Amino acid sequence: MNEKGKEISKQSLSAGEKQIYAIAMLWALAKTSGRNLPMIIDTPLGRLDREHRDNLMKYYFPHVSHQVIILSTDTEIDEQYVHQLKDNISEVYLLDYNESKGFTEVKTQYFELNNHSTQEKKIALHQA
């Protein structure tokens, strides 16, 4: 419903609004299931403006599940967002295509974070 009480059709939503709608539906389904379900989200911020990105980073990703896997580009989850989420991150990976070698290299780092700096978090998580 819009502010005038008129129903809004899904077809009239922008791509970003459809993305937010889909995320909200998934979160609602996970919460109503009563089960601790992992979330895997692919390119979650690509179609969103800065305000909606900021809200997802602050209110959604840290709280949606006990385990969240985000597949993103470095322009979606940028250095600012990595810093904002660093207390909730246990592992990071960067898939870096090496054009001269013709294959993708897997690196255990993303901006300033690497898996070695998150070792304490992983140990605490395994002990819980």
C-alpha positions as CSV (number, residue, x, y, z in Angstrom):
1,M,0.0,0.0,0.0
2,N,1.2,3.5,-0.7
3,E,0.7,6.5,1.6
4,K,-2.8,7.0,0.2
5,G,-3.8,3.4,1.0
6,K,-3.8,2.3,-2.7
7,E,-2.3,-1.2,-3.4
8,I,1.0,-1.2,-5.3
9,S,1.4,-3.9,-7.9
10,K,4.7,-5.8,-8.0
11,Q,4.9,-5.0,-11.8
12,S,5.2,-1.3,-11.0
13,L,8.2,-1.7,-8.7
14,S,11.7,-0.7,-9.8
15,A,14.4,-3.4,-9.9
16,G,15.8,-2.2,-6.6
17,E,12.3,-2.2,-5.0
18,K,11.8,-5.8,-6.2
19,Q,15.2,-6.7,-4.7
20,I,14.2,-5.3,-1.3
21,Y,10.8,-7.1,-1.6
22,A,12.5,-10.4,-2.3
23,I,14.9,-9.9,0.6
24,A,12.0,-9.0,3.0
25,M,10.1,-12.1,1.9
26,L,13.1,-14.4,2.5
27,W,13.7,-12.9,5.9
28,A,10.0,-13.3,6.8
29,L,10.0,-16.9,5.7
30,A,13.1,-17.7,7.6
31,K,11.7,-16.1,10.8
32,T,8.3,-17.7,10.6
33,S,9.9,-21.2,10.0
34,G,11.3,-21.1,13.5
35,R,14.5,-22.7,12.3
36,N,18.0,-21.4,12.2
37,L,18.6,-21.3,8.4
38,P,21.7,-20.1,6.7
39,M,21.3,-17.4,4.1
40,I,23.2,-17.2,0.8
41,I,22.8,-13.9,-1.0
42,D,24.2,-13.2,-4.5
43,T,24.9,-9.6,-5.6
44,P,22.5,-8.2,-3.0
45,L,23.3,-4.5,-3.4
46,G,23.8,-4.1,-7.2
47,R,20.4,-2.5,-7.9
48,L,20.0,-0.5,-4.7
49,D,20.7,3.2,-3.9
50,R,23.1,4.2,-1.1
51,E,20.3,4.6,1.5
52,H,18.9,1.1,1.0
53,R,22.5,-0.4,0.9
54,D,23.3,1.3,4.2
55,N,20.1,0.0,5.7
56,L,20.7,-3.6,4.6
57,M,24.3,-3.4,6.0
58,K,23.1,-2.1,9.3
59,Y,19.9,-3.9,9.9
60,Y,19.7,-7.0,7.7
61,F,23.1,-8.7,7.2
62,P,24.2,-8.8,10.9
63,H,20.8,-10.0,12.1
64,V,19.2,-12.2,9.4
65,S,20.8,-15.5,10.4
66,H,23.5,-17.2,12.3
67,Q,25.3,-17.9,9.0
68,V,25.2,-15.5,6.0
69,I,27.2,-16.0,2.8
70,I,27.4,-12.9,0.7
71,L,28.6,-13.2,-2.9
72,S,29.4,-9.7,-4.0
73,T,31.5,-7.5,-6.1
74,D,34.0,-5.1,-4.6
75,T,31.8,-2.2,-5.6
76,E,28.9,-3.6,-3.6
77,I,30.5,-4.6,-0.4
78,D,33.2,-2.0,-0.5
79,E,35.9,-1.1,2.1
80,Q,33.5,1.0,4.2
81,Y,31.0,-1.9,4.4
82,V,33.7,-4.4,5.2
83,H,34.8,-2.2,8.1
84,Q,31.2,-1.9,9.2
85,L,30.6,-5.6,9.2
86,K,34.1,-6.8,10.4
87,D,32.9,-7.9,13.8
88,N,30.3,-10.2,12.1
89,I,32.7,-11.7,9.6
90,S,34.5,-15.0,10.2
91,E,35.9,-15.7,6.7
92,V,36.5,-13.7,3.5
93,Y,37.5,-14.8,0.1
94,L,38.4,-12.9,-3.0
95,L,38.0,-14.6,-6.4
96,D,40.5,-12.8,-8.6
97,Y,40.7,-13.7,-12.3
98,N,44.3,-13.7,-13.5
99,E,44.1,-12.9,-17.2
100,S,47.7,-13.7,-18.0
101,K,47.5,-17.1,-16.4
102,G,43.9,-17.7,-17.6
103,F,42.4,-18.8,-14.3
104,T,40.8,-17.5,-11.1
105,E,42.9,-17.3,-8.0
106,V,41.3,-17.7,-4.6
107,K,42.7,-15.3,-2.0
108,T,41.9,-15.4,1.7
109,Q,41.6,-11.6,1.9
110,Y,39.1,-8.9,1.1
111,F,40.3,-5.3,1.4
112,E,42.1,-5.1,4.8
113,L,40.5,-8.3,6.2
114,N,42.1,-11.7,5.8
115,N,41.2,-15.1,7.3
116,H,44.3,-15.0,9.6
117,S,43.0,-11.9,11.3
118,T,39.6,-13.6,11.9
119,Q,41.1,-16.7,13.5
120,E,39.9,-15.8,17.0
121,K,36.3,-15.4,15.8
122,K,36.4,-18.8,14.1
123,I,37.7,-20.5,17.2
124,A,35.0,-18.8,19.3
125,L,32.4,-19.9,16.8
126,H,33.6,-23.5,16.8
127,Q,33.5,-23.6,20.6
128,A,29.9,-22.3,20.9
